Structures are given as structure tokens and as C-alpha cells.
Amino acid sequence: MQGIKRRITYVFFYEAITIVLISMAFHAWADDDSGHPVLLGVITVVLAVIWNTLYNTLFESWEKTLITRGRGLRRRILHAVGFEVGFVAVTLPIFTWWLSISLWDAFLLDAGLTLFFMFFTFFYNWLFDLIFGLPVSAQ
């Protein structure tokens, strides 16, 4: 599977799993039964879809310029870390404002989520490539 079909499939499954996990985390952090943590989860996932699409397009464009093909451990780590660092820049101010918490508390929340999703992203990408094959950029 290649091209836009691959990207849509990738994003759909990644974010479907993520919406469940992140809503549970926000619910636990907010410590209430309101729908606000779930709404923040949805907003975060929508932003993640946009960032995911942009980041993977840029990453694969860069990847095409490399002599070495395939996706070894180093490249997979670079991919996961790059995605999460960029996403923190977007989510940190939103978490601070939405949850009415200090920048430090938002940072701790974001750091915990980032650490979790860095590993999740790494293993998700690996499994996705095993199931659907490598994209043309890595072949």
C-alpha cells in the first residue's frame, strides 16, 4: 500500500487508538466526570492528524534524499522523537490554557504523554510497516 491510501490508513488507525488513550489520560488528570477531558482529547487528536500528515510528508521527502534505504533502528528513533518534539510545541500551551494549570504542570502532563506516545509511535510504525510494507521512500 502506497501514497495517499497508505497515509489515510496510517492516520486513521493511529488516531483511533490515540483518542481512547489520551481521553482516558485527560479524564484522570482533570479528575472530574465532565466531557471536557474528552473534548480536549478530540482537539488534540485533530491537531495530531494535521501534524502527523505534515510531519510524515516532510520526513518521507527527506528520506528520499538518503542513500541508505530501509528503516533501521536509528531512523525509526529519529522519526518518533522528531514527531513528538514537534507536537509538544503545539500542545503545551493548549494544555496549560484548557486545563487551567501551570506551565510546569502542563509540561509534566505533556512529558508523560510524549514519553508514552514516543514508544507507542515507534512500535506502531514498526507494526504498520510489517503489516502494510515499507513506503516507496524506504524501499
N, CA, C and O atoms as a GROMACS GRO file, in nm:
protein
  556
    1MET      N    1   0.085  -0.117   0.000
    1MET     CA    2   0.000   0.000   0.000
    1MET      C    3   0.091   0.124   0.000
    1MET      O    4   0.187   0.132   0.076
    2GLN      N    5   0.058   0.219  -0.086
    2GLN     CA    6   0.141   0.337  -0.101
    2GLN      C    7   0.055   0.463  -0.114
    2GLN      O    8  -0.067   0.456  -0.125
    3GLY      N    9   0.123   0.578  -0.112
    3GLY     CA   10   0.059   0.706  -0.139
    3GLY      C   11  -0.045   0.747  -0.037
    3GLY      O   12  -0.034   0.719   0.083
    4ILE      N   13  -0.146   0.815  -0.088
    4ILE     CA   14  -0.249   0.873  -0.002
    4ILE      C   15  -0.328   0.766   0.073
    4ILE      O   16  -0.367   0.786   0.188
    5LYS      N   17  -0.350   0.651   0.010
    5LYS     CA   18  -0.422   0.542   0.076
    5LYS      C   19  -0.344   0.495   0.200
    5LYS      O   20  -0.403   0.469   0.304
    6ARG      N   21  -0.213   0.486   0.187
    6ARG     CA   22  -0.128   0.446   0.299
    6ARG      C   23  -0.136   0.550   0.411
    6ARG      O   24  -0.152   0.515   0.528
    7ARG      N   25  -0.126   0.677   0.375
    7ARG     CA   26  -0.130   0.784   0.476
    7ARG      C   27  -0.263   0.788   0.550
    7ARG      O   28  -0.266   0.803   0.672
    8ILE      N   29  -0.372   0.774   0.477
    8ILE     CA   30  -0.505   0.777   0.541
    8ILE      C   31  -0.522   0.657   0.634
    8ILE      O   32  -0.571   0.672   0.746
    9THR      N   33  -0.481   0.540   0.590
    9THR     CA   34  -0.490   0.419   0.673
    9THR      C   35  -0.404   0.435   0.799
    9THR      O   36  -0.448   0.403   0.909
   10TYR      N   37  -0.283   0.484   0.781
   10TYR     CA   38  -0.192   0.505   0.892
   10TYR      C   39  -0.253   0.598   0.996
   10TYR      O   40  -0.261   0.565   1.114
   11VAL      N   41  -0.297   0.714   0.951
   11VAL     CA   42  -0.351   0.815   1.042
   11VAL      C   43  -0.480   0.767   1.108
   11VAL      O   44  -0.501   0.790   1.227
   12PHE      N   45  -0.566   0.702   1.032
   12PHE     CA   46  -0.694   0.656   1.088
   12PHE      C   47  -0.672   0.563   1.207
   12PHE      O   48  -0.728   0.586   1.315
   13PHE      N   49  -0.592   0.459   1.189
   13PHE     CA   50  -0.572   0.362   1.296
   13PHE      C   51  -0.492   0.422   1.412
   13PHE      O   52  -0.522   0.396   1.529
   14TYR      N   53  -0.391   0.500   1.380
   14TYR     CA   54  -0.310   0.563   1.485
   14TYR      C   55  -0.398   0.652   1.574
   14TYR      O   56  -0.393   0.642   1.696
   15GLU      N   57  -0.477   0.737   1.512
   15GLU     CA   58  -0.557   0.832   1.590
   15GLU      C   59  -0.678   0.768   1.656
   15GLU      O   60  -0.722   0.816   1.761
   16ALA      N   61  -0.732   0.663   1.599
   16ALA     CA   62  -0.842   0.593   1.664
   16ALA      C   63  -0.796   0.534   1.797
   16ALA      O   64  -0.866   0.543   1.898
   17ILE      N   65  -0.678   0.474   1.797
   17ILE     CA   66  -0.622   0.421   1.921
   17ILE      C   67  -0.588   0.535   2.016
   17ILE      O   68  -0.614   0.527   2.136
   18THR      N   69  -0.531   0.640   1.962
   18THR     CA   70  -0.489   0.754   2.043
   18THR      C   71  -0.605   0.824   2.112
   18THR      O   72  -0.593   0.861   2.229
   19ILE      N   73  -0.717   0.843   2.044
   19ILE     CA   74  -0.830   0.915   2.104
   19ILE      C   75  -0.876   0.845   2.232
   19ILE      O   76  -0.912   0.911   2.329
   20VAL      N   77  -0.876   0.715   2.231
   20VAL     CA   78  -0.916   0.640   2.350
   20VAL      C   79  -0.813   0.661   2.462
   20VAL      O   80  -0.850   0.690   2.576
   21LEU      N   81  -0.686   0.645   2.430
   21LEU     CA   82  -0.582   0.655   2.532
   21LEU      C   83  -0.569   0.795   2.589
   21LEU      O   84  -0.559   0.812   2.711
   22ILE      N   85  -0.570   0.896   2.504
   22ILE     CA   86  -0.550   1.033   2.551
   22ILE      C   87  -0.671   1.086   2.627
   22ILE      O   88  -0.655   1.162   2.722
   23SER      N   89  -0.790   1.047   2.588
   23SER     CA   90  -0.909   1.089   2.662
   23SER      C   91  -0.908   1.031   2.804
   23SER      O   92  -0.949   1.097   2.899
   24MET      N   93  -0.862   0.908   2.816
   24MET     CA   94  -0.850   0.847   2.949
   24MET      C   95  -0.747   0.923   3.033
   24MET      O   96  -0.769   0.944   3.152
   25ALA      N   97  -0.637   0.964   2.973
   25ALA     CA   98  -0.534   1.038   3.046
   25ALA      C   99  -0.587   1.175   3.091
   25ALA      O  100  -0.565   1.215   3.206
   26PHE      N  101  -0.655   1.247   3.003
   26PHE     CA  102  -0.710   1.378   3.040
   26PHE      C  103  -0.818   1.363   3.146
   26PHE      O  104  -0.829   1.446   3.236
   27HIS      N  105  -0.896   1.259   3.136
   27HIS     CA  106  -1.001   1.235   3.235
   27HIS      C  107  -0.937   1.212   3.373
   27HIS      O  108  -0.985   1.266   3.473
   28ALA      N  109  -0.832   1.135   3.377
   28ALA     CA  110  -0.762   1.110   3.504
   28ALA      C  111  -0.698   1.238   3.557
   28ALA      O  112  -0.700   1.262   3.678
   29TRP      N  113  -0.641   1.319   3.468
   29TRP     CA  114  -0.575   1.443   3.509
   29TRP      C  115  -0.677   1.545   3.559
   29TRP      O  116  -0.654   1.612   3.659
   30ALA      N  117  -0.790   1.556   3.490
   30ALA     CA  118  -0.893   1.654   3.526
   30ALA      C  119  -0.969   1.612   3.650
   30ALA      O  120  -1.023   1.696   3.722
   31ASP      N  121  -0.974   1.482   3.675
   31ASP     CA  122  -1.039   1.428   3.794
   31ASP      C  123  -1.184   1.474   3.808
   31ASP      O  124  -1.229   1.507   3.917
   32ASP      N  125  -1.256   1.474   3.697
   32ASP     CA  126  -1.399   1.503   3.703
   32ASP      C  127  -1.470   1.421   3.596
   32ASP      O  128  -1.407   1.357   3.513
   33ASP      N  129  -1.602   1.425   3.600
   33ASP     CA  130  -1.681   1.345   3.506
   33ASP      C  131  -1.734   1.426   3.389
   33ASP      O  132  -1.820   1.379   3.315
   34SER      N  133  -1.685   1.546   3.372
   34SER     CA  134  -1.735   1.629   3.262
   34SER      C  135  -1.682   1.578   3.129
   34SER      O  136  -1.593   1.493   3.124
   35GLY      N  137  -1.738   1.631   3.022
   35GLY     CA  138  -1.693   1.594   2.888
   35GLY      C  139  -1.572   1.672   2.843
   35GLY      O  140  -1.522   1.652   2.732
   36HIS      N  141  -1.523   1.763   2.927
   36HIS     CA  142  -1.412   1.846   2.886
   36HIS      C  143  -1.284   1.770   2.855
   36HIS      O  144  -1.218   1.800   2.756
   37PRO      N  145  -1.247   1.671   2.936
   37PRO     CA  146  -1.127   1.594   2.900
   37PRO      C  147  -1.141   1.522   2.766
   37PRO      O  148  -1.045   1.512   2.690
   38VAL      N  149  -1.260   1.471   2.738
   38VAL     CA  150  -1.282   1.403   2.611
   38VAL      C  151  -1.273   1.503   2.495
   38VAL      O  152  -1.215   1.472   2.391
   39LEU      N  153  -1.331   1.621   2.513
   39LEU     CA  154  -1.324   1.724   2.409
   39LEU      C  155  -1.179   1.766   2.385
   39LEU      O  156  -1.138   1.783   2.270
   40LEU      N  157  -1.101   1.782   2.493
   40LEU     CA  158  -0.959   1.812   2.477
   40LEU      C  159  -0.889   1.699   2.404
   40LEU      O  160  -0.801   1.723   2.321
   41GLY      N  161  -0.928   1.575   2.434
   41GLY     CA  162  -0.871   1.461   2.363
   41GLY      C  163  -0.900   1.467   2.214
   41GLY      O  164  -0.812   1.441   2.132
   42VAL      N  165  -1.023   1.502   2.179
   42VAL     CA  166  -1.061   1.513   2.037
   42VAL      C  167  -0.983   1.626   1.970
   42VAL      O  168  -0.931   1.608   1.860
   43ILE      N  169  -0.974   1.740   2.036
   43ILE     CA  170  -0.899   1.853   1.980
   43ILE      C  171  -0.752   1.814   1.959
   43ILE      O  172  -0.692   1.844   1.856
   44THR      N  173  -0.696   1.748   2.059
   44THR     CA  174  -0.557   1.706   2.050
   44THR      C  175  -0.536   1.608   1.935
   44THR      O  176  -0.437   1.616   1.863
   45VAL      N  177  -0.630   1.518   1.917
   45VAL     CA  178  -0.619   1.420   1.808
   45VAL      C  179  -0.633   1.489   1.672
   45VAL      O  180  -0.562   1.454   1.578
   46VAL      N  181  -0.723   1.585   1.660
   46VAL     CA  182  -0.737   1.658   1.533
   46VAL      C  183  -0.606   1.730   1.500
   46VAL      O  184  -0.559   1.727   1.386
   47LEU      N  185  -0.548   1.795   1.601
   47LEU     CA  186  -0.418   1.860   1.579
   47LEU      C  187  -0.311   1.757   1.544
   47LEU      O  188  -0.224   1.782   1.460
   48ALA      N  189  -0.317   1.641   1.607
   48ALA     CA  190  -0.220   1.536   1.579
   48ALA      C  191  -0.233   1.485   1.436
   48ALA      O  192  -0.133   1.455   1.371
   49VAL      N  193  -0.357   1.474   1.387
   49VAL     CA  194  -0.378   1.430   1.249
   49VAL      C  195  -0.312   1.528   1.152
   49VAL      O  196  -0.244   1.488   1.057
   50ILE      N  197  -0.332   1.655   1.178
   50ILE     CA  198  -0.272   1.758   1.091
   50ILE      C  199  -0.120   1.750   1.099
   50ILE      O  200  -0.052   1.747   0.996
   51TRP      N  201  -0.066   1.746   1.222
   51TRP     CA  202   0.079   1.738   1.241
   51TRP      C  203   0.134   1.609   1.184
   51TRP      O  204   0.239   1.609   1.119
   52ASN      N  205   0.066   1.498   1.206
   52ASN     CA  206   0.109   1.368   1.158
   52ASN      C  207   0.123   1.368   1.006
   52ASN      O  208   0.224   1.322   0.952
   53THR      N  209   0.023   1.420   0.939
   53THR     CA  210   0.025   1.424   0.793
   53THR      C  211   0.139   1.512   0.743
   53THR      O  212   0.213   1.473   0.653
   54LEU      N  213   0.153   1.630   0.802
   54LEU     CA  214   0.260   1.721   0.762
   54LEU      C  215   0.397   1.661   0.793
   54LEU      O  216   0.486   1.660   0.707
   55TYR      N  217   0.415   1.610   0.914
   55TYR     CA  218   0.544   1.556   0.955
   55TYR      C  219   0.586   1.437   0.868
   55TYR      O  220   0.700   1.430   0.822
   56ASN      N  221   0.494   1.343   0.846
   56ASN     CA  222   0.530   1.225   0.767
   56ASN      C  223   0.558   1.261   0.622
   56ASN      O  224   0.645   1.199   0.559
   57THR      N  225   0.488   1.358   0.568
   57THR     CA  226   0.518   1.403   0.432
   57THR      C  227   0.659   1.462   0.425
   57THR      O  228   0.735   1.430   0.334
   58LEU      N  229   0.693   1.547   0.522
   58LEU     CA  230   0.827   1.606   0.525
   58LEU      C  231   0.934   1.499   0.551
   58LEU      O  232   1.040   1.502   0.488
   59PHE      N  233   0.907   1.407   0.643
   59PHE     CA  234   1.003   1.303   0.675
   59PHE      C  235   1.030   1.215   0.553
   59PHE      O  236   1.146   1.185   0.523
   60GLU      N  237   0.925   1.174   0.483
   60GLU     CA  238   0.944   1.089   0.366
   60GLU      C  239   1.012   1.164   0.252
   60GLU      O  240   1.086   1.103   0.174
   61SER      N  241   0.988   1.294   0.240
   61SER     CA  242   1.059   1.374   0.139
   61SER      C  243   1.208   1.376   0.171
   61SER      O  244   1.291   1.362   0.081
   62TRP      N  245   1.241   1.395   0.298
   62TRP     CA  246   1.381   1.393   0.341
   62TRP      C  247   1.440   1.254   0.320
   62TRP      O  248   1.554   1.241   0.275
   63GLU      N  249   1.362   1.152   0.354
   63GLU     CA  250   1.409   1.014   0.345
   63GLU      C  251   1.447   0.976   0.201
   63GLU      O  252   1.540   0.899   0.180
   64LYS      N  253   1.375   1.030   0.105
   64LYS     CA  254   1.404   1.001  -0.036
   64LYS      C  255   1.543   1.049  -0.077
   64LYS      O  256   1.602   0.995  -0.171
   65THR      N  257   1.595   1.150  -0.007
   65THR     CA  258   1.725   1.206  -0.043
   65THR      C  259   1.842   1.124   0.012
   65THR      O  260   1.957   1.151  -0.023
   66LEU      N  261   1.814   1.027   0.096
   66LEU     CA  262   1.919   0.948   0.160
   66LEU      C  263   1.965   0.833   0.072
   66LEU      O  264   1.887   0.777  -0.005
   67ILE      N  265   2.089   0.800   0.083
   67ILE     CA  266   2.145   0.689   0.007
   67ILE      C  267   2.100   0.555   0.066
   67ILE      O  268   2.064   0.464  -0.008
   68THR      N  269   2.103   0.545   0.197
   68THR     CA  270   2.066   0.421   0.266
   68THR      C  271   1.915   0.404   0.266
   68THR      O  272   1.842   0.495   0.308
   69ARG      N  273   1.868   0.291   0.219
   69ARG     CA  274   1.724   0.261   0.216
   69ARG      C  275   1.687   0.176   0.337
   69ARG      O  276   1.773   0.126   0.408
   70GLY      N  277   1.558   0.161   0.358
   70GLY     CA  278   1.509   0.084   0.471
   70GLY      C  279   1.490   0.174   0.592
   70GLY      O  280   1.521   0.293   0.590
   71ARG      N  281   1.437   0.114   0.697
   71ARG     CA  282   1.415   0.189   0.821
   71ARG      C  283   1.471   0.109   0.938
   71ARG      O  284   1.404   0.027   0.999
   72GLY      N  285   1.597   0.137   0.964
   72GLY     CA  286   1.662   0.072   1.077
   72GLY      C  287   1.624   0.139   1.208
   72GLY      O  288   1.542   0.231   1.211
   73LEU      N  289   1.684   0.091   1.313
   73LEU     CA  290   1.654   0.141   1.447
   73LEU      C  291   1.679   0.292   1.458
   73LEU      O  292   1.596   0.365   1.511
   74ARG      N  293   1.792   0.337   1.410
   74ARG     CA  294   1.828   0.480   1.420
   74ARG      C  295   1.724   0.568   1.351
   74ARG      O  296   1.682   0.669   1.406
   75ARG      N  297   1.683   0.530   1.231
   75ARG     CA  298   1.586   0.612   1.157
   75ARG      C  299   1.449   0.608   1.225
   75ARG      O  300   1.380   0.709   1.228
   76ARG      N  301   1.411   0.494   1.278
   76ARG     CA  302   1.282   0.484   1.348
   76ARG      C  303   1.282   0.570   1.475
   76ARG      O  304   1.182   0.635   1.506
   77ILE      N  305   1.393   0.570   1.547
   77ILE     CA  306   1.403   0.654   1.667
   77ILE      C  307   1.397   0.802   1.627
   77ILE      O  308   1.325   0.880   1.690
   78LEU      N  309   1.470   0.840   1.525
   78LEU     CA  310   1.467   0.978   1.477
   78LEU      C  311   1.325   1.019   1.438
   78LEU      O  312   1.282   1.130   1.470
   79HIS      N  313   1.254   0.931   1.371
   79HIS     CA  314   1.117   0.960   1.329
   79HIS      C  315   1.027   0.984   1.450
   79HIS      O  316   0.954   1.082   1.455
   80ALA      N  317   1.032   0.894   1.547
   80ALA     CA  318   0.946   0.905   1.665
   80ALA      C  319   0.979   1.028   1.748
   80ALA      O  320   0.888   1.100   1.790
   81VAL      N  321   1.107   1.053   1.773
   81VAL     CA  322   1.147   1.168   1.854
   81VAL      C  323   1.112   1.298   1.783
   81VAL      O  324   1.060   1.391   1.846
   82GLY      N  325   1.138   1.306   1.655
   82GLY     CA  326   1.105   1.428   1.578
   82GLY      C  327   0.957   1.460   1.581
   82GLY      O  328   0.917   1.575   1.596
   83PHE      N  329   0.875   1.357   1.565
   83PHE     CA  330   0.731   1.378   1.569
   83PHE      C  331   0.687   1.433   1.704
   83PHE      O  332   0.614   1.532   1.710
   84GLU      N  333   0.731   1.369   1.812
   84GLU     CA  334   0.686   1.407   1.946
   84GLU      C  335   0.736   1.545   1.988
   84GLU      O  336   0.661   1.621   2.048
   85VAL      N  337   0.860   1.578   1.958
   85VAL     CA  338   0.913   1.710   1.993
   85VAL      C  339   0.834   1.820   1.922
   85VAL      O  340   0.800   1.921   1.984
   86GLY      N  341   0.806   1.800   1.796
   86GLY     CA  342   0.727   1.899   1.723
   86GLY      C  343   0.586   1.913   1.778
   86GLY      O  344   0.531   2.023   1.782
   87PHE      N  345   0.529   1.802   1.820
   87PHE     CA  346   0.392   1.805   1.870
   87PHE      C  347   0.382   1.872   2.007
   87PHE      O  348   0.282   1.936   2.037
   88VAL      N  349   0.484   1.856   2.090
   88VAL     CA  350   0.486   1.924   2.220
   88VAL      C  351   0.479   2.076   2.201
   88VAL      O  352   0.413   2.145   2.278
   89ALA      N  353   0.546   2.126   2.101
   89ALA     CA  354   0.543   2.271   2.075
   89ALA      C  355   0.401   2.320   2.051
   89ALA      O  356   0.369   2.436   2.080
   90VAL      N  357   0.316   2.235   1.998
   90VAL     CA  358   0.176   2.270   1.971
   90VAL      C  359   0.089   2.250   2.095
   90VAL      O  360   0.006   2.335   2.126
   91THR      N  361   0.108   2.140   2.164
   91THR     CA  362   0.015   2.103   2.271
   91THR      C  363   0.040   2.169   2.405
   91THR      O  364  -0.055   2.189   2.482
   92LEU      N  365   0.161   2.204   2.436
   92LEU     CA  366   0.193   2.260   2.568
   92LEU      C  367   0.109   2.383   2.602
   92LEU      O  368   0.049   2.387   2.709
   93PRO      N  369   0.102   2.483   2.515
   93PRO     CA  370   0.019   2.599   2.550
   93PRO      C  371  -0.131   2.566   2.557
   93PRO      O  372  -0.204   2.626   2.635
   94ILE      N  373  -0.175   2.472   2.478
   94ILE     CA  374  -0.317   2.433   2.479
   94ILE      C  375  -0.351   2.364   2.612
   94ILE      O  376  -0.454   2.394   2.672
   95PHE      N  377  -0.267   2.273   2.656
   95PHE     CA  378  -0.292   2.204   2.783
   95PHE      C  379  -0.293   2.304   2.899
   95PHE      O  380  -0.378   2.295   2.988
   96THR      N  381  -0.200   2.398   2.898
   96THR     CA  382  -0.192   2.499   3.004
   96THR      C  383  -0.323   2.577   3.012
   96THR      O  384  -0.380   2.593   3.121
   97TRP      N  385  -0.369   2.623   2.900
   97TRP     CA  386  -0.490   2.705   2.896
   97TRP      C  387  -0.615   2.621   2.925
   97TRP      O  388  -0.695   2.658   3.011
   98TRP      N  389  -0.632   2.511   2.856
   98TRP     CA  390  -0.755   2.431   2.866
   98TRP      C  391  -0.778   2.376   3.006
   98TRP      O  392  -0.889   2.382   3.058
   99LEU      N  393  -0.674   2.322   3.065
   99LEU     CA  394  -0.686   2.258   3.196
   99LEU      C  395  -0.665   2.356   3.311
   99LEU      O  396  -0.674   2.317   3.428
  100SER      N  397  -0.637   2.483   3.278
  100SER     CA  398  -0.611   2.587   3.380
  100SER      C  399  -0.506   2.541   3.480
  100SER      O  400  -0.525   2.545   3.601
  101ILE      N  401  -0.394   2.497   3.425
  101ILE     CA  402  -0.284   2.450   3.509
  101ILE      C  403  -0.161   2.532   3.476
  101ILE      O  404  -0.155   2.601   3.375
  102SER      N  405  -0.062   2.522   3.564
  102SER     CA  406   0.062   2.596   3.542
  102SER      C  407   0.135   2.540   3.420
  102SER      O  408   0.109   2.427   3.376
  103LEU      N  409   0.224   2.619   3.369
  103LEU     CA  410   0.306   2.573   3.256
  103LEU      C  411   0.387   2.450   3.297
  103LEU      O  412   0.406   2.359   3.216
  104TRP      N  413   0.434   2.447   3.422
  104TRP     CA  414   0.510   2.332   3.470
  104TRP      C  415   0.424   2.207   3.474
  104TRP      O  416   0.466   2.100   3.430
  105ASP      N  417   0.300   2.220   3.527
  105ASP     CA  418   0.210   2.104   3.532
  105ASP      C  419   0.175   2.057   3.391
  105ASP      O  420   0.167   1.937   3.364
  106ALA      N  421   0.153   2.151   3.302
  106ALA     CA  422   0.124   2.115   3.163
  106ALA      C  423   0.244   2.046   3.101
  106ALA      O  424   0.230   1.950   3.024
  107PHE      N  425   0.363   2.094   3.135
  107PHE     CA  426   0.484   2.031   3.085
  107PHE      C  427   0.495   1.887   3.135
  107PHE      O  428   0.528   1.796   3.059
  108LEU      N  429   0.467   1.866   3.264
  108LEU     CA  430   0.474   1.730   3.319
  108LEU      C  431   0.372   1.638   3.252
  108LEU      O  432   0.403   1.524   3.218
  109LEU      N  433   0.250   1.690   3.233
  109LEU     CA  434   0.147   1.612   3.163
  109LEU      C  435   0.192   1.581   3.021
  109LEU      O  436   0.185   1.466   2.976
  110ASP      N  437   0.239   1.684   2.952
  110ASP     CA  438   0.283   1.667   2.814
  110ASP      C  439   0.403   1.573   2.806
  110ASP      O  440   0.412   1.491   2.715
  111ALA      N  441   0.495   1.585   2.902
  111ALA     CA  442   0.613   1.498   2.903
  111ALA      C  443   0.572   1.352   2.922
  111ALA      O  444   0.625   1.263   2.855
  112GLY      N  445   0.479   1.328   3.012
  112GLY     CA  446   0.431   1.191   3.032
  112GLY      C  447   0.365   1.135   2.908
  112GLY      O  448   0.392   1.022   2.868
  113LEU      N  449   0.278   1.216   2.848
  113LEU     CA  450   0.212   1.172   2.724
  113LEU      C  451   0.313   1.153   2.612
  113LEU      O  452   0.306   1.057   2.536
  114THR      N  453   0.408   1.245   2.604
  114THR     CA  454   0.509   1.238   2.499
  114THR      C  455   0.594   1.113   2.514
  114THR      O  456   0.620   1.043   2.416
  115LEU      N  457   0.637   1.085   2.636
  115LEU     CA  458   0.717   0.965   2.659
  115LEU      C  459   0.639   0.840   2.620
  115LEU      O  460   0.691   0.753   2.551
  116PHE      N  461   0.515   0.833   2.664
  116PHE     CA  462   0.432   0.718   2.629
  116PHE      C  463   0.415   0.708   2.477
  116PHE      O  464   0.435   0.601   2.420
  117PHE      N  465   0.377   0.819   2.413
  117PHE     CA  466   0.349   0.814   2.270
  117PHE      C  467   0.474   0.801   2.184
  117PHE      O  468   0.466   0.757   2.070
  118MET      N  469   0.590   0.837   2.239
  118MET     CA  470   0.713   0.814   2.164
  118MET      C  471   0.732   0.663   2.144
  118MET      O  472   0.764   0.618   2.034
  119PHE      N  473   0.713   0.587   2.252
  119PHE     CA  474   0.725   0.442   2.241
  119PHE      C  475   0.609   0.384   2.159
  119PHE      O  476   0.629   0.295   2.076
  120PHE      N  477   0.489   0.435   2.183
  120PHE     CA  478   0.373   0.390   2.108
  120PHE      C  479   0.395   0.414   1.958
  120PHE      O  480   0.370   0.324   1.877
  121THR      N  481   0.443   0.533   1.922
  121THR     CA  482   0.467   0.568   1.781
  121THR      C  483   0.573   0.476   1.720
  121THR      O  484   0.557   0.427   1.608
  122PHE      N  485   0.680   0.453   1.793
  122PHE     CA  486   0.786   0.365   1.746
  122PHE      C  487   0.732   0.226   1.712
  122PHE      O  488   0.754   0.176   1.602
  123PHE      N  489   0.661   0.166   1.807
  123PHE     CA  490   0.609   0.031   1.785
  123PHE      C  491   0.493   0.029   1.685
  123PHE      O  492   0.479  -0.067   1.608
  124TYR      N  493   0.412   0.133   1.686
  124TYR     CA  494   0.303   0.140   1.589
  124TYR      C  495   0.360   0.144   1.447
  124TYR      O  496   0.313   0.071   1.360
  125ASN      N  497   0.460   0.229   1.423
  125ASN     CA  498   0.520   0.239   1.290
  125ASN      C  499   0.583   0.108   1.247
  125ASN      O  500   0.570   0.066   1.132
  126TRP      N  501   0.650   0.044   1.339
  126TRP     CA  502   0.714  -0.083   1.308
  126TRP      C  503   0.609  -0.187   1.269
  126TRP      O  504   0.623  -0.257   1.168
  127LEU      N  505   0.504  -0.197   1.349
  127LEU     CA  506   0.397  -0.292   1.320
  127LEU      C  507   0.325  -0.256   1.190
  127LEU      O  508   0.293  -0.343   1.110
  128PHE      N  509   0.299  -0.126   1.170
  128PHE     CA  510   0.232  -0.081   1.047
  128PHE      C  511   0.313  -0.122   0.924
  128PHE      O  512   0.258  -0.171   0.826
  129ASP      N  513   0.446  -0.100   0.929
  129ASP     CA  514   0.531  -0.138   0.816
  129ASP      C  515   0.535  -0.289   0.796
  129ASP      O  516   0.544  -0.336   0.682
  130LEU      N  517   0.528  -0.366   0.904
  130LEU     CA  518   0.524  -0.512   0.890
  130LEU      C  519   0.395  -0.557   0.822
  130LEU      O  520   0.396  -0.648   0.739
  131ILE      N  521   0.285  -0.494   0.858
  131ILE     CA  522   0.154  -0.532   0.803
  131ILE      C  523   0.137  -0.482   0.660
  131ILE      O  524   0.094  -0.557   0.572
  132PHE      N  525   0.170  -0.354   0.636
  132PHE     CA  526   0.142  -0.292   0.507
  132PHE      C  527   0.265  -0.276   0.417
  132PHE      O  528   0.252  -0.231   0.304
  133GLY      N  529   0.382  -0.313   0.465
  133GLY     CA  530   0.503  -0.297   0.387
  133GLY      C  531   0.562  -0.158   0.400
  133GLY      O  532   0.495  -0.065   0.446
  134LEU      N  533   0.686  -0.144   0.358
  134LEU     CA  534   0.754  -0.014   0.365
  134LEU      C  535   0.701   0.079   0.257
  134LEU      O  536   0.660   0.034   0.150
  135PRO      N  537   0.702   0.210   0.285
  135PRO     CA  538   0.666   0.304   0.179
  135PRO      C  539   0.776   0.306   0.074
  135PRO      O  540   0.889   0.264   0.100
  136VAL      N  541   0.744   0.355  -0.044
  136VAL     CA  542   0.839   0.360  -0.153
  136VAL      C  543   0.967   0.433  -0.111
  136VAL      O  544   1.077   0.395  -0.152
  137SER      N  545   0.953   0.537  -0.030
  137SER     CA  546   1.070   0.616   0.012
  137SER      C  547   1.173   0.533   0.088
  137SER      O  548   1.291   0.569   0.090
  138ALA      N  549   1.131   0.424   0.150
  138ALA     CA  550   1.224   0.341   0.228
  138ALA      C  551   1.264   0.212   0.157
  138ALA      O  552   1.343   0.135   0.210
  139GLN      N  553   1.210   0.188   0.037
  139GLN     CA  554   1.242   0.064  -0.036
  139GLN      C  555   1.367   0.081  -0.119
  139GLN      O  556   1.408  -0.013  -0.186
   0.00000   0.00000   0.00000
